[in-house]
Amino acid sequence: MIERNHSPKIIAVLDDMIFSSKIREAAKPLNLEIEFIKTPNGLIQKLQSEKPSLIIFDLNSKTHNPIQTIRDLKSSSDLKDTAILGYLSHVQTELKKEAINAGCDLVLPRSRFSREVREILMRYSIQD
């Protein structure tokens, strides 16, 4: 069974340096630990040792297969209750449907995610 750390942790699975920077900047004043995963194997290894409060996916990631990864996470008994947020371009309605069907809990347009990132991180920084 996966144990959660003493403080909530958020994992971000994305390739985009601009969004990495925005997330990092929003997390800093919250004293929130964000782990940026660069490889699919890195995500698997990280999730074997701890359960985050939130996993953020860039649904357009070229390195990861976000839809299949979300589907796999939601089918895991240890991780099925972990919140998953995905972001994408507002015109990608088919990708949004795929993400929701795969189990993504919240799918936001990039612009809204960017605008609300601090509030989103605050929501998931509260311990259970």
HELIX and SHEET records of a PDB file:
HELIX    1   1 MET A   17  ALA A   27  1                                  11    
HELIX    2   2 LYS A   28  LEU A   30  5                                   3    
HELIX    3   3 PRO A   40  SER A   49  1                                  10    
HELIX    4   4 PRO A   66  LYS A   74  1                                   9    
HELIX    5   5 THR A   93  ALA A  102  1                                  10    
HELIX    6   6 ARG A  110  SER A  125  1                                  16    
SHEET    1   A 5 GLU A  33  ILE A  37  0                                        
SHEET    2   A 5 LYS A   9  VAL A  13  1                                        
SHEET    3   A 5 LEU A  54  ASP A  58  1                                        
SHEET    4   A 5 ALA A  83  LEU A  88  1                                        
SHEET    5   A 5 LEU A 106  PRO A 109  1                                        
END                                                                             
